[in-house]
Amino acid sequence: MQQTSVWTRWAPPATRNLIVINILLWLASLALLRHGIDLDSLFGLHYFAASDFRLYQLLTYGLLHSRAGLDHVLSNMFALWMFGSSIERLWGSKRFLIYYFVCGISAGLMQELSWLYELGDLSAYSGVATEQGVIPVASYMNQLITIGASGSVFGILLAFGVIFPNVRIYIYFLFPMKAKYFVLLYGLLELFLGVSNTGGSVAHFAHLGGMIGGLILILLWRKKGELPNDYYH
């Protein structure tokens, strides 16, 4: 009989590897910054009109997290493990990874649209007033950076609600709610926070973008007959 270790049982391979990569990159980001190398600036998602923008950032930004503390990376990785493990076991690692990164890219594109709507046309201005004073437009645009796996994680959350709609999720480990209602309320909350510009530096529209991208991909797979139209959970 083949035995599996605790290491291989706690999460399926793609979920496990994503968690390890994200945590290692968070540690590397802290270490390299001491040597003058800023991974956020190199691989975080910049505004598309900024000189520091690179197309590959739509993939890499989701592998980085805030260096201000552990809460950003740990909360995302906990949600990835909690919801992603079940989905990967059902879909398989390949389909799960495709879904994960498509959600991340769609979240990044939504963030770009949010920046475009918020900033408008800055070409007519020579500077932008900030808390640090008036800075050149080019410098200001390069300061706009988004990082984090939240877009992909929100897509995973959407998939969990679609596939396991009646599974109960315990909010703060105390209050039970069916997954379908939890996902709906979370989506509406992100929409409200995004429209009302509440939540400081949190990219609420990017979170919605991850959910929208995930829903579109699920519907496309179902239309092609690659996923069942309904599940038994």
Sequence and secondary structure as in RCSB ss.txt:
>XXXX:A:sequence
MQQTSVWTRWAPPATRNLIVINILLWLASLALLRHGIDLDSLFGLHYFAASDFRLYQLLTYGLLHSRAGLDHVLS
NMFALWMFGSSIERLWGSKRFLIYYFVCGISAGLMQELSWLYELGDLSAYSGVATEQGVIPVASYMNQLITIGAS
GSVFGILLAFGVIFPNVRIYIYFLFPMKAKYFVLLYGLLELFLGVSNTGGSVAHFAHLGGMIGGLILILLWRKKG
ELPNDYYH
>XXXX:A:secstr
     HHHHSS HHHHHHHHHHHHHHHHHHHHHTTT  HHHHHSEE TTSTT  TTHHHHGGG   TT SHHHHH
HHHHIIIIIHHHHHHH HHHHHHHHHHHHHHHHHHHHHHHHHHH   TT SEEEETTEEEEHHHHHHH EE  SH
HHHHHHHHHHHHHSTT EEEETTTEEEEHHHHHHHHHHHHHHHHHTT STT  HHHHHHHHHHHHHHHHHHHHTT
SS SS   
